[in-house]
Amino acid sequence: MIPKTLRRGVFLSPLLAALAGCNTVVMNPSGDIAKQEADLIVVSVILMLLIIVPVMILIIWFAHKYRASNTEAAYEPDWDHSTKLELVIWGAPLLIIIVLGLVTWISTHKLDPYRPLDRLAEGRPVPASAKPLVIEAVAMDWKWLFIYPEQGIATVNELVVPVDVPVRFKISATSVMNAFYVPELAGMIYAMPGMETTLNAVQNKPIQSVGFSANYSGAGYSDMRFGYRGVPQGDFNSWVQSVKTGGGAKLDRANYLTLEKPSIKEPVHRYAAVDDDLYYRVLNRCVADGVVCQDKMMNDDAKKAREMAMRNTPQHAAATRLAQANGEVCTTPNESVKKK
């Protein structure tokens, strides 16, 4: 007869085999920022296990030592305090929390997505002459648009970056809140309409992977994925040239408004040219004709608010009354209100 433990092992072996083939990209990424984030997860887990493991062991040990059948265990019903035990119970977790807080604080600032990169990889600082590649990413319903402003091209559901080149993503959205996430490259960062977030990252070796939306955004959310590739600089230049000469249309405002319409499982599109101010108009929600750009609207409102505040100041009101009464008063050391 097969032992019960062995039968359970045989039953679970197919599951273990399936798990062995899982892609653990989050803990084994190819981008430096993602790798540092994975290291932070490992350090945090180890620090927490310093408490969890001893507690689990002590639970079993206490249950065994003080079981009802163990007549040799010390029975002390009047025991109520131990200074040494209190120091261990409170001191060890406190020290771990202090270390964990310090590690988290340092990493939070060092891995700030808005912070320009200071290294390409461990022991490899960013060269002084290195210029980041700017990519403008727009979350749409339900697809991703990537604009390469310096190269003058754009793609839909395809992201290609050169290896060992700092990349600066400017991220926004068209309608609802989304989240940009490439596990190989860096952590998740939100994309919001009318707002811009920034992500600085670097790809350290050639890779072919995927990126996706990590925030539910509607019916096509689960298919909101895009191909991601890290390629050598020469291959990236060739890819840019192939997009420019591939006969793709120009992504102007009219084509953008067509692309903006909701769609699911959108195939890859490549645009050989892009309007220079398209991302600005997407960010400020004024792609369509006759729509006032959001930044201009806010500037006009701020200007009106300042003018209204000036009119309501006591000094300005007194100066206006005196001027109307044929008087004169200095409103600033260099200005006065005089009768016309």
C-alpha positions as CSV (number, residue, x, y, z in Angstrom):
1,M,0.0,0.0,0.0
2,I,1.3,3.4,-0.9
3,P,1.9,5.7,2.1
4,K,-0.5,8.6,2.4
5,T,2.3,11.2,2.3
6,L,3.6,9.7,-0.9
7,R,0.2,9.7,-2.5
8,R,-0.2,13.4,-1.8
9,G,3.3,14.0,-3.3
10,V,2.3,12.2,-6.5
11,F,-1.0,14.2,-6.7
12,L,0.8,17.5,-6.3
13,S,3.7,16.7,-8.7
14,P,1.9,18.0,-11.8
15,L,1.2,21.3,-10.1
16,L,4.8,21.7,-9.0
17,A,5.9,20.9,-12.5
18,A,3.6,23.6,-13.9
19,L,4.9,26.1,-11.4
20,A,8.5,25.3,-12.3
21,G,7.8,26.8,-15.7
22,C,6.4,30.1,-14.4
23,N,8.1,33.2,-15.7
24,T,9.4,34.9,-12.6
25,V,10.3,38.1,-14.4
26,V,9.4,40.3,-11.5
27,M,12.2,38.8,-9.4
28,N,14.6,38.3,-12.3
29,P,14.2,41.4,-14.6
30,S,16.7,42.7,-17.2
31,G,16.3,46.4,-16.4
32,D,18.4,48.0,-13.6
33,I,15.5,49.8,-11.9
34,A,13.3,46.7,-11.9
35,K,16.3,44.7,-10.5
36,Q,16.8,47.2,-7.6
37,E,13.1,46.9,-6.8
38,A,13.3,43.1,-6.8
39,D,16.3,43.4,-4.4
40,L,14.2,45.6,-2.2
41,I,11.5,42.9,-2.1
42,V,14.0,40.2,-1.2
43,V,15.6,42.4,1.6
44,S,12.1,43.2,3.0
45,V,11.0,39.6,3.0
46,I,14.2,38.4,4.7
47,L,13.8,41.1,7.4
48,M,10.2,40.1,8.1
49,L,11.1,36.4,8.2
50,L,13.5,37.2,11.0
51,I,10.4,37.6,13.1
52,I,8.0,35.2,11.4
53,V,10.2,32.1,11.3
54,P,11.2,32.2,15.1
55,V,7.5,32.8,16.0
56,M,6.4,29.8,14.0
57,I,9.1,27.6,15.5
58,L,8.2,28.8,19.0
59,I,4.5,28.1,18.5
60,I,5.3,24.5,17.7
61,W,7.9,24.3,20.5
62,F,5.6,25.7,23.2
63,A,2.7,23.5,22.1
64,H,5.0,20.4,22.3
65,K,6.7,21.4,25.6
66,Y,3.6,22.4,27.5
67,R,1.3,19.7,26.2
68,A,-1.0,18.1,28.8
69,S,0.9,14.8,28.8
70,N,4.3,16.4,29.5
71,T,4.5,16.1,33.3
72,E,8.1,17.3,33.4
73,A,7.3,20.8,32.1
74,A,7.6,23.5,34.8
75,Y,4.2,24.7,36.1
76,E,4.3,28.3,37.4
77,P,0.8,29.6,37.6
78,D,1.9,32.8,39.5
79,W,4.6,33.8,36.9
80,D,3.8,37.2,35.4
81,H,6.9,39.0,34.2
82,S,10.4,38.6,32.8
83,T,12.6,41.6,31.9
84,K,14.8,39.5,29.6
85,L,11.7,38.1,27.7
86,E,10.2,41.6,27.4
87,L,13.4,43.0,25.9
88,V,13.4,40.2,23.3
89,I,9.7,40.5,22.5
90,W,9.8,44.2,22.0
91,G,13.5,44.9,21.1
92,A,13.9,42.5,18.2
93,P,10.8,43.7,16.3
94,L,11.7,47.3,17.0
95,L,15.2,46.9,15.6
96,I,13.8,45.1,12.5
97,I,11.2,47.9,11.9
98,I,13.9,50.5,12.2
99,V,16.1,48.7,9.7
100,L,13.2,48.1,7.3
101,G,12.1,51.7,7.6
102,L,15.6,52.9,6.8
103,V,15.9,50.6,3.8
104,T,12.5,51.6,2.5
105,W,13.2,55.4,3.0
106,I,16.5,55.2,1.1
107,S,15.0,53.1,-1.7
108,T,11.9,55.2,-2.0
109,H,14.0,58.3,-2.8
110,K,16.6,56.4,-4.9
111,L,14.0,54.7,-7.0
112,D,11.8,57.7,-7.4
113,P,10.5,57.4,-11.0
114,Y,10.9,61.2,-11.5
115,R,14.6,61.1,-10.5
116,P,17.0,61.0,-13.4
117,L,19.2,57.9,-13.5
118,D,22.6,58.1,-12.0
119,R,23.7,54.6,-13.2
120,L,23.1,52.2,-16.1
121,A,23.7,49.2,-13.8
122,E,25.7,48.3,-10.7
123,G,29.2,49.8,-11.0
124,R,28.3,51.6,-14.3
125,P,27.4,55.3,-13.9
126,V,25.6,57.1,-16.6
127,P,28.1,58.9,-18.9
128,A,28.1,62.7,-18.6
129,S,27.3,62.9,-22.4
130,A,24.4,60.4,-22.2
131,K,21.1,61.9,-23.3
132,P,17.9,60.1,-22.3
133,L,15.5,58.8,-25.0
134,V,12.2,60.5,-24.5
135,I,9.1,58.4,-25.1
136,E,5.6,59.8,-24.7
137,A,3.2,57.0,-23.7
138,V,-0.6,57.5,-23.8
139,A,-3.1,55.0,-22.4
140,M,-6.1,54.8,-24.6
141,D,-9.3,52.6,-24.7
142,W,-7.9,49.9,-24.9
143,K,-4.5,50.3,-26.4
144,W,-1.2,52.0,-25.9
145,L,0.2,54.8,-28.0
146,F,4.0,55.5,-28.0
147,I,5.3,58.7,-29.5
148,Y,9.0,59.1,-30.1
149,P,9.2,63.0,-30.5
150,E,13.0,63.1,-31.2
151,Q,12.6,60.4,-33.9
152,G,9.4,61.8,-35.3
153,I,7.5,58.4,-35.2
154,A,4.8,56.7,-33.3
155,T,3.6,53.2,-32.7
156,V,0.5,51.5,-31.2
157,N,1.0,48.5,-29.0
158,E,4.7,48.3,-29.7
159,L,7.5,49.6,-27.6
160,V,11.1,49.4,-28.6
161,V,14.0,50.8,-26.6
162,P,17.8,50.7,-27.1
163,V,19.9,48.7,-24.6
164,D,22.0,50.7,-22.0
165,V,20.4,54.0,-22.9
166,P,18.4,56.0,-20.3
167,V,14.8,56.2,-21.2
168,R,12.4,58.9,-19.9
169,F,8.7,58.1,-20.3
170,K,6.2,60.9,-20.2
171,I,2.9,59.2,-19.4
172,S,-0.7,60.3,-19.7
173,A,-4.1,58.9,-20.6
174,T,-7.1,59.9,-22.8
175,S,-10.2,59.0,-20.7
176,V,-9.8,57.0,-17.5
177,M,-7.0,56.2,-15.1
178,N,-4.6,53.5,-16.2
179,A,-1.2,52.1,-15.1
180,F,1.8,51.6,-17.3
181,Y,3.8,48.5,-16.4
182,V,6.7,46.7,-18.1
183,P,8.0,44.1,-15.5
184,E,11.3,43.7,-17.3
185,L,12.0,47.5,-17.2
186,A,10.7,49.1,-14.0
187,G,7.8,49.3,-11.6
188,M,4.2,50.3,-12.3
189,I,3.3,54.0,-12.7
190,Y,-0.2,55.5,-13.2
191,A,-1.4,57.2,-16.3
192,M,-4.1,59.8,-15.8
193,P,-6.0,62.1,-18.2
194,G,-5.0,65.7,-18.1
195,M,-1.9,64.9,-16.0
196,E,1.6,63.7,-16.8
197,T,3.7,61.3,-14.8
198,T,7.3,60.5,-15.5
199,L,9.3,57.3,-15.4
200,N,13.1,57.0,-15.8
201,A,14.5,53.6,-16.5
202,V,17.1,51.6,-18.5
203,Q,17.1,48.3,-20.3
204,N,20.3,46.4,-19.7
205,K,20.2,43.5,-22.2
206,P,18.3,42.5,-25.4
207,I,14.9,41.1,-24.5
208,Q,11.5,40.4,-26.0
209,S,8.7,40.6,-23.6
210,V,5.4,42.3,-22.9
211,G,4.0,45.3,-21.1
212,F,0.4,45.9,-20.0
213,S,-2.1,48.0,-18.1
214,A,-2.0,47.2,-14.4
215,N,-5.2,49.1,-13.5
216,Y,-8.7,48.0,-14.5
217,S,-10.1,50.4,-17.1
218,G,-13.1,48.8,-18.7
219,A,-14.2,46.1,-21.1
220,G,-10.9,45.8,-23.0
221,Y,-8.6,46.0,-20.0
222,S,-7.4,42.3,-20.1
223,D,-6.3,42.7,-23.7
224,M,-4.5,46.1,-23.1
225,R,-1.1,44.6,-23.8
226,F,1.8,45.7,-26.0
227,G,5.0,44.1,-27.3
228,Y,8.2,45.3,-25.6
229,R,11.7,44.8,-27.0
230,G,15.1,45.9,-25.8
231,V,17.6,46.0,-28.8
232,P,21.1,47.2,-29.4
233,Q,21.5,50.8,-30.4
234,G,22.2,49.9,-34.0
235,D,19.1,47.7,-34.3
236,F,17.1,50.5,-32.7
237,N,18.3,53.0,-35.3
238,S,17.4,50.5,-38.1
239,W,14.0,50.0,-36.6
240,V,13.3,53.8,-36.5
241,Q,14.4,54.0,-40.1
242,S,12.1,51.1,-41.1
243,V,9.1,52.8,-39.4
244,K,9.9,56.1,-41.3
245,T,10.2,54.4,-44.6
246,G,7.5,51.7,-44.1
247,G,4.8,53.7,-45.7
248,G,2.9,54.4,-42.5
249,A,0.5,57.3,-42.3
250,K,1.2,60.5,-40.4
251,L,-0.3,60.7,-36.9
252,D,-2.0,64.1,-37.2
253,R,-4.9,65.3,-35.2
254,A,-7.5,63.8,-37.5
255,N,-5.9,60.3,-37.4
256,Y,-5.5,60.6,-33.7
257,L,-9.2,61.3,-33.1
258,T,-10.0,58.1,-35.2
259,L,-7.4,56.1,-33.2
260,E,-8.9,57.4,-29.9
261,K,-12.1,55.6,-30.4
262,P,-12.4,52.5,-28.1
263,S,-11.2,49.2,-29.6
264,I,-10.2,45.8,-28.2
265,K,-7.2,43.8,-29.3
266,E,-5.9,46.6,-31.5
267,P,-3.1,45.4,-33.8
268,V,0.2,47.1,-34.0
269,H,0.3,50.3,-35.9
270,R,3.3,52.3,-37.0
271,Y,3.2,56.0,-38.0
272,A,6.0,57.4,-40.1
273,A,5.5,61.0,-38.8
274,V,3.7,62.7,-36.0
275,D,2.4,66.3,-35.4
276,D,4.9,68.1,-33.3
277,D,2.3,69.3,-30.8
278,L,0.2,66.2,-30.6
279,Y,1.2,65.0,-27.2
280,Y,0.8,68.5,-25.8
281,R,-2.7,68.5,-27.1
282,V,-3.4,65.1,-25.8
283,L,-2.1,66.1,-22.3
284,N,-4.1,69.3,-22.3
285,R,-7.2,67.6,-23.8
286,C,-7.6,69.9,-26.9
287,V,-6.9,67.6,-29.9
288,A,-10.3,68.4,-31.4
289,D,-10.8,71.7,-33.2
290,G,-12.5,74.5,-31.2
291,V,-11.5,73.0,-27.8
292,V,-9.5,75.3,-25.4
293,C,-6.3,73.7,-24.1
294,Q,-6.4,72.9,-20.4
295,D,-3.2,74.8,-19.6
296,K,-4.5,77.9,-21.3
297,M,-7.8,77.7,-19.5
298,M,-6.0,77.4,-16.2
299,N,-3.7,80.3,-17.0
300,D,-6.6,82.5,-18.0
301,D,-8.5,81.6,-14.8
302,A,-5.4,82.3,-12.7
303,K,-5.0,85.7,-14.4
304,K,-8.6,86.6,-13.8
305,A,-8.3,85.6,-10.1
306,R,-5.2,87.8,-9.7
307,E,-6.9,90.8,-11.3
308,M,-10.0,90.2,-9.0
309,A,-7.8,90.0,-6.0
310,M,-6.0,93.3,-6.9
311,R,-9.4,95.0,-7.4
312,N,-10.5,93.9,-3.9
313,T,-7.4,95.1,-2.0
314,P,-8.1,98.1,0.2
315,Q,-5.2,100.1,-1.3
316,H,-6.4,99.6,-4.8
317,A,-10.0,100.5,-3.8
318,A,-8.9,103.7,-2.0
319,A,-6.7,104.7,-5.0
320,T,-9.7,104.2,-7.3
321,R,-12.0,106.3,-5.1
322,L,-9.4,109.2,-4.9
323,A,-8.8,109.1,-8.6
324,Q,-12.5,109.3,-9.3
325,A,-12.6,112.4,-6.9
326,N,-9.9,114.2,-8.9
327,G,-7.3,113.2,-6.3
328,E,-3.9,111.5,-6.5
329,V,-2.4,108.7,-4.5
330,C,0.8,106.6,-4.8
331,T,-0.1,102.9,-5.1
332,T,3.5,101.8,-5.2
333,P,6.8,103.7,-4.8
334,N,6.9,104.2,-8.6
335,E,3.3,104.5,-9.5
336,S,0.4,106.9,-8.8
337,V,-3.2,107.3,-9.8
338,K,-3.7,110.7,-11.4
339,K,-6.6,112.6,-12.8
340,K,-6.7,112.2,-16.6
